[in-house]
Each structure stands twice: as structure tokens, then as C-alpha cells.
Amino acid sequence: MWNYAARRILMSIPIALGVSIICYTLVLLSPGDPIQSLLPPDATPEEIAYLKKAYGFDKPIPVQYIYWLVRALSGDLGISLQTNRPVFTEVMGALSNTIVISVGAVMLAFSLAFVLGTIAAYNAGRPTDKIATTIAVVGVSIPNYWLGIVLVIVFAVNLGALPASGMGTKGSTSFNIFDWEQARYAILPILTMSLVPLGIIMRTTRSAIAEILNQDFVQMLRAKGLGPLAVLRHAIRNALPQVMTVMGLQLGYLVGGSILVETIFAWPGTGFLMSKAILTRDVPMLQGAILLLAVTFVTINLLVDLLQTAVDPRIKRT
């Protein structure tokens, strides 16, 4: 298994390299000049040229990329054009905030989806199955940004039960999920982000368990006199690796694609950070955030593959 992990890590290097090339060039080729946002409208050409040289924007794009890549390999992703702070520090702080609500959303979705999907598979074709399938379709179909706005209107505006935005009380410098006064700020973002993975994981669970329940070895277990719960336990264990794969992918998607939800709730994660970087043309911040999110996605998938082996020893990783 360790050889497999080492090989996967080596395979992730060209993936990260390709992502870095794409994100670097696309960001630089997008409309607008990042230097203009740092200068007054009446800036002279000499001032513009000086600032471009100071940030390295006066060199050809391939040369800029090589310099940036060499620094990135040492952990230096540059300096933010807006905050004048190291990009790595800013992105890692935002990434930890994103992981809080992403992990919470996936765990909530997985718990509900696995139970509902198992019930639907065991009662395939019955009204219970149809109700669970409808929930899954609704979960996949409703846009999460629309759901976020609705939740804010209901729970924050009308009921006043939960805060509408932010990550904690005014003046707080860190987030503690075990402190209710801070944890309540994460409830609405977690509920919003959990709807799509709830539908996807539920459909996967239902399909995987229903397929296993129709296999020959399950019929043999029933013929030997095993009760319904014992048979279902065997089916769940066989379906778990497939469900875990989907759960890992959903976690990666939430970490990398939470920009709309975080913007709605003003949650200071990577999505909110990138939205500000896009509006202010903070190129170093945007490039660093995309690169770290890509590395995080690859890492999550590697961990899920290794965890599958621990759950089901039949899966060989060589």
C-alpha cells in the first residue's frame, strides 16, 4: 500500500504542474491590469513601469511563471497586491475556515444520505424508495446559492434564530466549533453546502446497496438462514468503498467550489478570498489560492483511496 501511496504522490506532481500552468496563464491573460488597482488614475507611465518591475510583471509570461514556480516550490506564493501580506499565510488561514464548513457539510450529508439510501435500497420499488429518490433529485437540482438566500431570509431575518453572515462575534480572531456563540455562525453555510452532496451520496448509496442485494452471494446468505439485518450489514460493508469514493470527491468539490456560498454568508474561506481577489485583480492571491486548492483536492482523493483499503481488504493497492 505504501508503494501505491508513493506512486500516487509522484503522479500528482504533473497534475499540480499542469494546474499551475493553467491557472497562472489564464489569470494573467484575463482582462484588466492588476497594477492599475494599486495606482491613482493620474499615475504617470514612469510610476506604472516602476511598479510593474517591482512585482515582476514587466517580464514575459513564461519567465514570470518560472520565477513564480520556483518560489512556490519553497512555499513562497508571493505577496498580495491588496493586503501586502504573504499569499501563503492568507490562503492557509482561509483554507482552514473552508475546511470547517466543508467537512461539516459532508459529514451531515453522509450521515443522512447513507441512512436514507440504505432504507431506499432495502425497500426498492416501494413508496419509501420513491420518497428518498425524490429527496435526492431535489437535493441535486436546487442551486445552493438560492438555498442560502432562502435560509438567511427564514432563519436570520424572519426568525432571528441564527446569524446571517460572518464567522464569529465581533473582535474574535479564531473560530472554535465547540463554542456555541461561534458555532452558530457555521450552521447556515453547512446546511446550504450539504444539500447537493446529500442528493449525490444518497443516490450512490441506494444504487450500490440495491445492486449488491441482488447478487448471488446475498441470495446464498438468505438461503443459509441469515436474518434481514445480517444480510443488510454484509451489503453495506460491500457498498461502503464505492460510497466513500463519492464522499471524498464531494469533499474536494466543496473545498474548491464554495465561492458562492461563502460570498453569500461572508464566510472568510478560500471562496470568499478568491471572489475578493477577482474583483480587485489581486493576481498573486488568486494564483496561490487556485494552486493550493488543487493540491488539497489531490490529497483528499489519495487519502480516500488509502482509507478504502482499510475498510475493504479485498481492494489491493500495489
C-alpha positions, 0 to 999 in steps of 0.5 A: 500500500505504501508503494501505491501511496508513493506512486500516487504522490509522484503522479500528482506532481504533473497534475499540480504542474499542469494546474499551475500552468493553467491557472497562472496563464489564464489569470494573467491573460484575463482582462484588466491590469492588476497594477492599475488597482494599486495606482491613482488614475493620474499615475504617470507611465514612469510610476506604472513601469516602476511598479510593474518591475517591482512585482515582476510583471514587466517580464514575459509570461513564461519567465514570470511563471518560472520565477513564480514556480520556483518560489512556490516550490519553497512555499513562497506564493508571493505577496498580495497586491491588496493586503501586502501580506504573504499569499501563503499565510492568507490562503492557509488561514482561509483554507482552514475556515473552508475546511470547517464548513466543508467537512461539516457539510459532508459529514451531515450529508453522509450521515443522512444520505447513507441512512436514507439510501440504505432504507431506499435500497432495502425497500426498492420499488416501494413508496419509501424508495420513491420518497428518498429518490425524490429527496435526492433529485431535489437535493441535486437540482436546487442551486445552493446559492438560492438555498442560502438566500432562502435560509438567511431570509427564514432563519436570520431575518424572519426568525432571528434564530441564527446569524446571517453572515460572518464567522464569529462575534465581533473582535474574535480572531479564531473560530472554535466549533465547540463554542456555541456563540461561534458555532452558530455562525457555521450552521447556515453555510453547512446546511446550504453546502450539504444539500447537493452532496446529500442528493449525490451520496444518497443516490450512490448509496441506494444504487450500490446497496440495491445492486449488491442485494441482488447478487448471488452471494446475498441470495446464498446468505438468505438461503443459509438462514441469515436474518434481514439485518445480517444480510443488510450489514454484509451489503453495506460493508460491500457498498461502503468503498464505492460510497466513500469514493463519492464522499471524498470527491464531494469533499474536494468539490466543496473545498474548491467550489464554495465561492458562492456560498461563502460570498453569500454568508461572508464566510472568510474561506478560500471562496470568499478570498478568491471572489475578493481577489477577482474583483480587485485583480489581486493576481498573486492571491488568486494564483496561490489560492487556485494552486493550493486548492488543487493540491488539497483536492489531490490529497483528499482523493489519495487519502480516500483511496488509502482509507478504502483499503482499510475498510475493504481488504479485498481492494489491493493497492500495489 
